[in-house]
Amino acid sequence: MSFTRFVGNITDSNGCVDKAQTVMSKTILITGGAGFVGSSLAISLKTHYPQYKILVLDNLKRRGSELNLIRLKEAGIEFFHGDIRNPEDFNVLPAVDTIVEASAEPSVLAGINEPPSYVINTNLLGTINCLNYAVKNKSDVVFLSTSRVYPIEKIEQIAFEETETRFTVSAEQTLEGMSENGLSEKFSLEGYRSIYGTTKLCSELLIQEYNQFYDLKTVINRCGVLTGAWQMGKVDQGVIVLWMARHFWQQNLGYFGYGGAGKQVRDVLHIDDLYRLIDYQIHNLDKVNNEIFNVGGGNEVSVSLCELTEFCRNITGNRVSIQSVPENRQADIRIYITDNSKVSAATKWKPEIGVQKILEDIYIWLKDNENSLQHILK
Ligand SMILES: NC(=O)c1ccc[n+]([C@@H]2O[C@H](COP(=O)([O-])OP(=O)(O)OC[C@H]3O[C@@H](n4cnc5c(N)ncnc54)[C@H](O)[C@@H]3O)[C@@H](O)[C@H]2O)c1
């Protein structure tokens, strides 16, 4: 452990006070810390725990991540320009108490119509480098995994119904791990899942081995769609921001797949809701050690594309032309709803921020940062 010093009692932002726990000043490394999730978690942690030393490592591969460097600096967070694919890049880092592994090539289409080397080298070999660094320093590891570890063909077998604006999960389900509450950790892992999902699942398996044999404390979060301000949404990743940005700048969109009516559904989690969970996990890792959790907005915070259009029209006052393309796109899925039962039972965490507020936050961010963002998002 790097340096730890007593500074008082802890109340985490999840509202869970752990009397047995005292606040130590921690050093936390966030890999991918200039990205959407990484920078948001880094800034929230520093805001809630000003005494902590927060370091971020990022190779700035994601377009727009460079914009976060100013925010990180202003928040008092130290940036290391490095690449998790290179073990040497960890040598300059000090020992840390906790690593939040949030670096990735996060697109489900990565490596499908292009060589898979970048996504595999970052998401799998890079994660192994993070784990080795964690072993060296006896750091705890919080891992950002994905709902995309679940296989595409099985997800496509989920029984659904169709309403005017969306597909819904039927009350009667035959697949193990699937219910009207959504998809739980008991859902099958048999079948192809995309190169992206596979790199994440492989990393998860190794994390469990490191936990067992190298005494690492770890927790894995299989997140559904995450969103919020500072997500550099693009066609293949970050659909909620993409949708709002296209309305904001009045650019065309398309409903691709599943008949082209925009009825496919995802649950969505606001980054601030994710933060409350990660905060809890960092400070209560013994309680969640070696666990794997599905984490998402759940049924209550879910939206179809055509419903998303309606939200964006109402918030921006703009209508954009939306093309309809009935044919499905590669690696797409009809519906994904997270069953948060396990994570909620273990941590008392649940999502609190609804779709309207999520979209308003994104809109305000676009408006406030129009000049710098238009080069990236327009
Ligand atoms: N955003 C989502 O909807 C979502 C959903 C599920 C899981 N996740 C996971 O959350 C994590 C964060 O995703 P995000 O949405 O912030 O993506 P992001 O692209 O905004 O951030 C990832 C960051 O990692 C950096 N990076 C990429 N390759 C790197 C490398 N080799 N070395 C160092 N840095 C590198 C990028 O420059 C970027 O800043 C990822 O692990 C992703 O798989 C995200």
The ligand as an SDF file (V2000), in Angstrom:
LIG
                    3D

 44 48  0  0  0  0  0  0  0  0999 V2000
  -19.6810    3.7640  -22.0100 N   0  0  0  0  0  0  0  0  0  0  0  0
  -20.4080    2.6730  -21.9090 C   0  0  0  0  0  0  0  0  0  0  0  0
  -21.5860    2.6580  -22.2860 O   0  0  0  0  0  0  0  0  0  0  0  0
  -19.8080    1.4260  -21.2950 C   0  0  0  0  0  0  0  0  0  0  0  0
  -20.6480    0.3340  -21.0920 C   0  0  0  0  0  0  0  0  0  0  0  0
  -20.1160   -0.8160  -20.5190 C   0  0  0  0  0  0  0  0  0  0  0  0
  -18.7860   -0.8540  -20.1720 C   0  0  0  0  0  0  0  0  0  0  0  0
  -17.9920    0.2110  -20.4010 N   0  0  0  0  0  0  0  0  0  0  0  0
  -16.5770    0.1160  -20.0260 C   0  0  0  0  0  0  0  0  0  0  0  0
  -16.2230    1.2430  -19.2570 O   0  0  0  0  0  0  0  0  0  0  0  0
  -14.8690    1.5660  -19.5070 C   0  0  0  0  0  0  0  0  0  0  0  0
  -14.7670    3.0330  -19.8800 C   0  0  0  0  0  0  0  0  0  0  0  0
  -15.4540    3.2600  -21.1020 O   0  0  0  0  0  0  0  0  0  0  0  0
  -15.7350    4.7170  -21.6310 P   0  0  0  0  0  0  0  0  0  0  0  0
  -17.1350    4.7700  -22.0410 O   0  0  0  0  0  0  0  0  0  0  0  0
  -15.2270    5.7030  -20.6600 O   0  0  0  0  0  0  0  0  0  0  0  0
  -14.8410    4.7470  -22.9420 O   0  0  0  0  0  0  0  0  0  0  0  0
  -13.8960    5.9290  -23.4490 P   0  0  0  0  0  0  0  0  0  0  0  0
  -13.4540    5.5430  -24.8110 O   0  0  0  0  0  0  0  0  0  0  0  0
  -14.5430    7.2370  -23.2600 O   0  0  0  0  0  0  0  0  0  0  0  0
  -12.6650    5.8420  -22.4340 O   0  0  0  0  0  0  0  0  0  0  0  0
  -11.6570    4.8900  -22.5390 C   0  0  0  0  0  0  0  0  0  0  0  0
  -10.3380    5.6120  -22.4040 C   0  0  0  0  0  0  0  0  0  0  0  0
   -9.2980    4.6330  -22.5140 O   0  0  0  0  0  0  0  0  0  0  0  0
   -8.2640    5.2140  -23.2740 C   0  0  0  0  0  0  0  0  0  0  0  0
   -7.4700    4.1430  -23.8750 N   0  0  0  0  0  0  0  0  0  0  0  0
   -7.7780    3.3690  -24.9390 C   0  0  0  0  0  0  0  0  0  0  0  0
   -6.7870    2.5150  -25.1890 N   0  0  0  0  0  0  0  0  0  0  0  0
   -5.8440    2.7430  -24.2420 C   0  0  0  0  0  0  0  0  0  0  0  0
   -4.5600    2.1750  -23.9870 C   0  0  0  0  0  0  0  0  0  0  0  0
   -4.0860    1.1940  -24.7500 N   0  0  0  0  0  0  0  0  0  0  0  0
   -3.8430    2.6570  -22.9610 N   0  0  0  0  0  0  0  0  0  0  0  0
   -4.3180    3.6780  -22.1900 C   0  0  0  0  0  0  0  0  0  0  0  0
   -5.5120    4.2490  -22.3870 N   0  0  0  0  0  0  0  0  0  0  0  0
   -6.2610    3.7800  -23.4070 C   0  0  0  0  0  0  0  0  0  0  0  0
   -8.9470    6.0990  -24.2980 C   0  0  0  0  0  0  0  0  0  0  0  0
   -8.1020    7.1120  -24.7940 O   0  0  0  0  0  0  0  0  0  0  0  0
  -10.1050    6.6620  -23.4980 C   0  0  0  0  0  0  0  0  0  0  0  0
   -9.7670    7.9060  -22.9260 O   0  0  0  0  0  0  0  0  0  0  0  0
  -14.3870    0.6330  -20.5980 C   0  0  0  0  0  0  0  0  0  0  0  0
  -13.7180   -0.4410  -19.9900 O   0  0  0  0  0  0  0  0  0  0  0  0
  -15.6590    0.1510  -21.2330 C   0  0  0  0  0  0  0  0  0  0  0  0
  -15.5000   -1.1030  -21.8040 O   0  0  0  0  0  0  0  0  0  0  0  0
  -18.4660    1.3610  -20.9530 C   0  0  0  0  0  0  0  0  0  0  0  0
  1  2  1  0
  2  3  2  0
  2  4  1  0
  4  5  1  0
  4 44  2  0
  5  6  2  0
  6  7  1  0
  7  8  2  0
  8  9  1  0
  8 44  1  0
  9 10  1  0
  9 42  1  0
 10 11  1  0
 11 12  1  0
 11 40  1  0
 12 13  1  0
 13 14  1  0
 14 15  2  0
 14 16  1  0
 14 17  1  0
 17 18  1  0
 18 19  2  0
 18 20  1  0
 18 21  1  0
 21 22  1  0
 22 23  1  0
 23 24  1  0
 23 38  1  0
 24 25  1  0
 25 26  1  0
 25 36  1  0
 26 27  1  0
 26 35  1  0
 27 28  2  0
 28 29  1  0
 29 30  1  0
 29 35  2  0
 30 31  1  0
 30 32  2  0
 32 33  1  0
 33 34  2  0
 34 35  1  0
 36 37  1  0
 36 38  1  0
 38 39  1  0
 40 41  1  0
 40 42  1  0
 42 43  1  0
M  CHG  2   8   1  16  -1
M  END
$$$$
